[in-house]
Amino acid sequence: MVFCVYVWGVWCREGCSAARARPRGAPPPTGWKPWQTTVYETAGRGVRKTVEPQVGGAQGGPGCQAYEGAVFCAGDGILPVRLDGRTGETVWRAGPPAAVTGDDFSRFEILGVRDDAVLVQQEPPGEGAARVFAFDTGTGDRLWDRAVNDEWVDVFFSGDIVVIPEGDGTSVTARSPRTGATRWTERLPARHACGIIEAAGKLYLHCSPEEAPADSLVMEMHPSDGAARRLPVPGKAIYFGDFDGRLLFLDLTQDEDGNTLLGQEPPYAAIRLVDPATGAQSTTKLAEEYAGQVTLADGTLWFATSSGQVTAVSARTGRPLWQTPTSLEQPSEATYDPRTRAVYLASASGRVGALDAKKGTLLWETLPRAERNDTAWGATTVRLVEGALVATTPGGTVFSLDPAHPERKPHSG
């Protein structure tokens, strides 16, 4: 029989208060303490005050990224903000206040942070054109911006470049995050909807034809290579990362008539590995069909279903390593921390859970920090910030906790 213990805000299995059952890793930095705030708090610089969206709230939830001890967040009706990763203080808020005034509001997304520049995409309501903005990470001042034509491909941030579809949308241009200077331009295959993927330090276009279902193409985006290599990949395959120098796709399950099974939690049937240099492919059937939010890290695929169950599967063999039920509703994709060798998940209500990455042992779960939101599955993720965890809720709450001491009560950021 399994007994549970409750310590302030945390449920865990019997004995979890012992150090051996807590993730071990680098402690949070000096001066850090658990905090909780919202993306609507008064900022020290820039747009000091803002309003919450009037229609349905921020159902998309704030998306956040960490950079050098800071946390940058943006979302539906949420202007880009910089939070101090140690205190939760709102350092600055950027963007035009009119973008989040009234019932029609823009959607902002943090694309990435590099070279002291945070890249943000704005999707205005209605028929307005999207734009990419670069803001200084320290001050929030605007560095540069460009219009986006994302009819055929989305903006993609990778390493020291941001790849933007511009002009008539038939090509993409790689630009410097800090200055916006052009690095290179690559044309897109005609009448294909594309996504950009990154593996082994290189970028690839993963494109599907506009016409009837057919094989998609994988093309390396590197002008110095001359003619791009075109590697055919079945259209039912979805890319999730690289493994042993190869591109890893998961093949969606098909019915007897060859139709792909879709839906909120489409099942996956096989692992497909593609060698980007030769196009050689190998397929490994999964031991059973798995569904849910998928994370690939350290040679493992983690599947997190809306019911809270987490399954770890070997990326090499397709066999399950462990399967653990949690009580997190609609959890996010798993976040793997190699320092603690633990995986972390967050739910739409602001609950956070920790599991041992090797054994699947459920280490702890926190209580909710917001009302449950059944429309926001996957609307939050867990970020690693200098030994601490940062998570969000769809309503705009952002909070930080110590994975070794999740029971510590937060202060107001």
N, C-alpha and C positions, 0 to 999 in steps of 0.2 A: 504494500500500500504506500502511496506517495503522499506525504504531508507537505503543506505549504506554510510559509512563514511570511508575515506582513511586517515590513519596516517602512517608515514614513514614505508613502507613495510608491512602494515597490513590493510586488509579489514575487516570491522565488521558491524553488524547491528546498526541502529541508536541508539545512547545512549550508545554504548559499551565503550566509553571513561570514563563513570562513573564507580566508584569503584565497584558498586553493580554488574556490568556485567562482572567483571574480576574474575578469580579464586582466592580465598583467601587461603593462606597457609603459611608455613614457608618461610620467605624471604631467598634468596640466602645468603651464608655465607659472612662474612667480607672479602673484598679483591676480591670478584668475580665481573666480568663484562662480558657482552656478548662477545663471541669470535667466530671466524671462522678460520679454518685451513684446511689442507689436511693430509692424512696419508703418504704423501711422503716428508714432510718437514724434514730438517736436525735435527737429534736427538742429545741430550746431551751426551748419552752414547751408547755403543754397536755399532751396524751397523749404522753409522751416516748418510750415504747417501744411497739411493735406487733408483730404476728406476720404471717407470710406465709400466704395462704390454703392450706388443706390439700388441697382438691379441685381438681386440674387447674391450679393456679396462677392467676395473674391473666390469664386468657386474653383478657379484654376489653382488657387493658392500661390503664395510666393515661392519662387524658385531661388535658391541661394547657392553661392559658390564661395570657397575660402581662398584667401591669398595673403601670405605673410602675416598671419595673425588677425586679419580682418575678414568680415563676412559681408558679401554683397548680395542684395536681394532685390527682386522685382517680380511683377506678376500682373494679373488682370486688374486694371485700375490702380496699380501700385507703382509709383514712380521709383526709379532706382535709388537705393539707399546703401550707405556704408555703415555697418555696425562694428563696434569695437569687440573683437572676439573674446576679450578678457572680461569686459564689464557689461556688454550689451548696449552700451550707449550709442545713440544714433549720431554719427559724426557729420554726415551730410546727406542731402537729398537733391537729386539732379532732375532736370527736365522741366518742360513748361507746365505750370499748374493747370492750365486749361485742358490738358490731356486727360485729366481725371475729374472734370467738373460735370455734374449733371448725370443723366441716365446713360449717355453715350460716353464710354471711356476707352482709352487705348489699352492694349495688352503689351506689356514690356517683358522681355526675356534677357537674362544674363547669359551671354554667349560664352564668355571666358575672360580671364584676366592674365595679362602678360606685360612685361616691360613698364610697370606702373600705369597701365591703362586698362580700364574695364570696358569691354565691348557689350553694347546693349542693342537689341532690336526692338523697334516700336512698330506694332501693328495697329493702325488707327481704326476706329469703327467705320462701318460702311465701305465705300469704294476708295478710300484714301490709299496712297502708296506707302508701302513700308519703308523704313529707313534704318540704317545702322549708325549708331553713335559711339564715339570713343570718349570716355571721361577720364580725367586724371584721378588715380586712386586716392591721392592725398587730399586734394581740394574739391573734387567733384566738378571742376571746370571742364567745359566741352573742348576736346582737342580737334575733332573733325567729324564729319558725317557724310553718308552717301545714300542715295536712293537705291531701293532694292526691287528687282523684277523677279519674283519667286514663282513664276508660272510653271517652270519645269524643274527647278531645283531650289533647295533651301540654303540659307547662309550656314556656313560651317566654320567653327573655330578649331584650330589645331596648332599646338606648339607656338611658334612665333609668327603665324600668319592667320588672317581671317579671310575666308574665301567667299566672295560676294557675287551673286548673279546681278549684272547691271545692264543698262541699255535696253536692247530688245529681248534680253533673256536667253539668247542663244549661246552665251559664253559665260565663264566665271573668271573673276579677277582676284588674285591673291594680293592682299595688302598688308602693310606693316601695322600692327595693333597701335603703336605709339604715334606714328606720323601719317598713316593712311597711304604712304608711298606704294606704288605698284611694284610687285615682285615678279609676277608673270600672269599670263592670260591663257586659258584653255577653252576650246570650243566644245559644246555639248553635242551629242549625237541627235540628229533631227528627230522630232516627234517621239522623244523618250522622256519619261518622268524619271528623274535621277535623285539619288541620295549620295552623299559623300561619306566615305568610310576611311578609317585610318588603321594601318597595321604595319608593325615593324618599321616605324618611322617614315612610311610612305603614305600618300593619299591616293584613293581610288574612287572612281565614279561607279556606282551600282545603279544601272538604268534599266527600266522596264518599258517596252514599247507601248505606245498609246492604243494600238489596235488590239485585236483579239488576244487572249492569253498566249504567251510564247516565252521562250527563254529570255532571260535578262542578260545584260552584258556587264562585265566588270572591266574597267579601263584604268590603267595607271595614269595619274595626272602629273606628268613631269615633262615639260616641253624639251628639256635637254636630251630626252630619250629618243627624239624623233617620232616616228609613227607609233601611236599608242597601241599597246597589246590589248586585244579584245578577247576576253575569256568568257565563254557562255556558261551561265549558271541557271538552273531551273527557276522559273518565276515564282515557285512556291517556297523558295528558300529565303530566310531572313537572316541578315548578318548580325552577329553579336560580339565579335572581337577576333583577336588572333591567338593562335595556339601552336606552339612549336614552329613558328615562322610561316604558318599557313592561315588563310582566312577561314574562320569558323562560321558556318551558317547552320541554322536549324530548319529542317524541312517540315512544313506544315502537313498535318494529316489530311488525307483525301478520302472521299467516300468511294463507293463501288463504281460510280460514273466518272471518277477522276476530278470531281469538284472539291476545291479546298474548303475545309471546315473553318469558318471564321466565327466571329462573335467577340464578346468581352474577354474571354479566356480561351483563345484558340489552342487546340492541342498540337504538340509537336511529336513527330514520329521518328526522326533520324538526325544524326549529326553529319554534316557535309563539310569536309575540309578541302580547300582549294589552294594549290600552290600558285602564288601570284607570278612566279617566274616562268613556269611551264604550262600552267592551266590544268595540270593533272589533278584529278579529284578522287577522293575516297569517301565512301558513305558507311557509317556505322549506325545500325538500327538501335534505337533506345530500347532498354529492357521492357519498358511500357510507355504509353503515351503520357507526357507531362504537359502541364499548362501553367499559366500565371506570369507574373513579372519575372524576367530572367536577368541574371547577372553572371558574367564569366570572369573568373579571376583565379590565379594560382592553380590552373589546370582543372578547375571545378565549375560546373554549372549549378547555380542555385535557382530553383523555381519556387516562387512565393505565390500561393493562390489567395483569392479573396476571402477564403474561409480562415486564413491564418496558418495553413500548413506549409512547411518549408521542406523541400527535398533537395539534397545534394547529389549530383550525378557526375561521374568521372567523364571529363571531356575526351579522354582517350578510349575508353571502353564502352561508354554509354550505360554503364551499370550504376544503380543507385548505391551511394555510400551510406546515407542515413536519411531518415524522414522523421520530422518532429512537428507535432501540432503545437500551435501557440494560440493564445486567446486574442491576438491582435486582429481587429477587423480591417479588411481591405488594406493589408500592409503594402508598403512601398517595395521596390526592388531592394535586394540585400546589398549592404555596403560591407566590403571585406577590409579588415584592418590587419595587415601582415605583422604588425608589432605585437598585437594582443592575440593574434590568431583566433579572432572572433568575427562573427557577422552580426550586423545590427540592422534592424528594420524599424520603421515608424508607421503608425496608422493615421487615418484621417482625423481621428479624435486626439492626436498628440500623444498616443501611447508609444513607448519605445521598448523594444525587446532585444536581448543579447543571447546568442547561441555559440557554443564552442564549434569552431569551423571544422575540426577534425572528427569529433564524435557526435555532434549534433545536440549535445546536452543543452537544455534550456537553462540559462544562467539566471536571468531575471527579466521581469517586465514591470513597467511603470503604470501608474493609473492615468486616466485621460486628463487632458488639459483643455479640452474644448468639447462642445456638443458633437455627437457623431454626425458625419456627413456622408450619406449613402451615394452621393453623386460624384465623389471626389476620389475614387480609387486610384492609387498611384500619384496623388497630387502632392505628395511630400517625399522627401528623401532624407537620409541621414548623412551629414557631412562630417569629416574628420578635421578638427582644427586644433593643432598643437597639443595633442593628447586628450582633448575634450571632444564631445559629440554636439552637433548642432542640428536641430530638426525644426519643422514648421507645421502649422495646421492650415487648412484652407481658409480659415477666417482671418489669417494674418498674424497669428502668434508665432514668435520665434523664440526658441529657448536652447540653453546649453546645459549639459550635465557631464559629470565625471563617470566614465564607464566602470571604474573600480569602486565608486561610491555613488550609485544612482539615487540613493535615498536622501542625499543632501538637499535641503530646502533651498530653492532659488531666491535671489533677490530681484527687485525690479530694475530692469536695464535703463 
